[in-house]
Structure formats: structure tokens, C-alpha cells
């Protein structure tokens, strides 16, 4: 496990990931912070909602935009338990989220430090400050256990 304390927003994201797993969803959770307060959150729900776009990040971004009454979230932080995919990275850029904190790398589906590396593309309109590895071992263990249970 992590040798440093996990910040409260990531702890909340991990709790949301556990909720997703309990519902049979891939365990990913996301929290959006503004001014040190949680303003939105979500967990993966594509199967539950019959919506392939219902990734944790998208759910949280939609809620934050609705609560704030705006599409730009430049003074917000997104905390998520897994490296965002290309779809979510695109949404993060379009929402102009100021900072992205994520736990576990996703070499297969991630698009921040792996794959498409969305924020490094010339066409990307906005690049958030990116911090990775926060709570990585806890998030990775949730994912491993989720998929291990499905292979039994």
C-alpha cells in the first residue's frame, strides 16, 4: 500500500470506485473539487445507465457543470482513480479543468501518459496540470480484485 497518506479527495474517489464495483461496474471513481470543497462526484456506470459515456470522470464533469451553471471548470480539480481514457481526457480538456490527479496508470486504455496522450497533441485546446500515482496501489488492487473475481 501507499507509504504516504492519501489525500481526502482521492480517498473519496476510491470509496466511489468501491461503490461502482459493488454494482458490477469497473471500479473507477472521480471527485471534482473547487476551493477545497467537493462539488461533484461520480463512479463508472455504463452498464447501469446503459450509457457507454457514463465513465466516472464524465459523470462528475456533467454534475459539476450543472451545479456551477457553466461549461468551463478552470478553477476545479479532478481526482480520479484511473488514468483517463481518450474520451475522458477530451472532456477534461473541453471543460478546461485546471488540475488532474489520478491514481493508477492504465497502459491499455489510458490516454494521458499512455496511448493517445491527448494533452500532448497540438490540437488539444487545454492541458491541465497532471499529477499521477496518488493512491495508485489501492486503485490498482481494486481493479485487480474486480477482474480476478470475474475470471473465477
N, C-alpha and C positions, 0 to 999 in steps of 0.2 A: 504494500500500500504506500501511499504518498508519505514522504517524510516531512513535508511542510503542511501547515493547516490549510484546508481547502476553504477558500472564501465563501461567505454565505450565499452569494448568487449561484455559485456552482453547486453548492450543497443542495439548493432548491432545485436546480436543473437535474441533478442526479435523482432526487426524490420523484420528480416528474417522469424521468426515464423509467423508474421502477413502476410507476402507475401505468405507463404505456405497456410494459412487459406483462403486468397483471391482466391487461385487456387483450393480450395476444399480439400486440404491436411491437415492432422493433424498438428496443428501449433507448429512445433519444428524447431528451428534454431540453427546453430552452426558456430563458428568462430575459426580459428586457428591463434594464434599469435606466432611470433618469434622475439625476440629482440625488443619487444614493438610495432611491426607493424603487421597489419592484412596481412597474406599471403594467406589465403584461407577461404572460407565460403560456406555454403550450407543450404538448408532447406529441409524438407521432400518432396519427390517427387515420392513415389512408384506408385501412381495411374497415374500421369502424364507421367512418364517414363516407365510404365508397368514393373517395376523392384522392387521386394519385398526387395531388399537390399539397395534401394535408401533412406536410413534414413539420416537425416541431418549430423550426425557425419561421416558416410561413404562417403557421397558426399564431405565433407570438407577434410577428410583424403586423399581421392583419388586426389583431386586438389592440396593439399599441397605436396604430394609425387611427383606428376608430375612437379610442379613448382620447387621444390628443387632438383629433379632428384635423389631421394633416397627413400628407403622404411623406413628408421629409422628417426623418428621425435622427438628424445630425447630432443632437445633443444626448443621444442614447447609446447604451452599451448592450450588446447581445452576448449572453453567456449560453453556450450550448455544449452538450456532452460529446458530440462527434463532429469531426471536420465537415463543414457544409459541402453538399453536392453542388453541381453546376447550377441547378435551378435555384437553390437557396442562396448561393453566392451572388447570382444575378439579382435576386430580390434584395439582398443586403446592399448591393451597390445602388440599385434604383431607389431604395429607401434612404440612402446616404447615412447609414448607421455609422457613428463615429468610431466605435471600437468593437472588435470581435474577440471574444475569449472562447476558446474551445478546448475540450479535454483530450479525447483520443484522436489520433491520426486515422484516416481512412484511405489506405493506399489503393483500394479498389474503386471506391465511389467518390472520394473526396476531390474537391476542385479548388482548394486554396493552396496547399503545399504539394498536392499530388495532381495527377490528371491534367485537366484543362488550365489550372492555375489562373482562374478567371480574373483576379485582381491585377495580374501582371500583363494582361492583354491591352494593347494600345486602344482598343475600342471600349474598354471599361471606363465608365464615366466617373467613378468614385472608388477609392481604395480606403477601406477602414484601417485603423491601426489594428494589427493582428497579434494576438498572444496565444500560444498553444501549449498544451501539455499540463494544464491546470486540472488536477483530478483525473489525469489520464489513466492511471492503473485501475481506479474504481470504475470508470466508464468502460474501459476495455473488458474488465471482468464481468460487468453486467451483460455486455454484448456476447461474450464467450459463453456464459451460462445460458443465455436465451437460446442461442443457436445449438448448443450442446443438447439441451432438453428436447429440441425439435428433431434431432437426429436419432434419438433413442427409439 
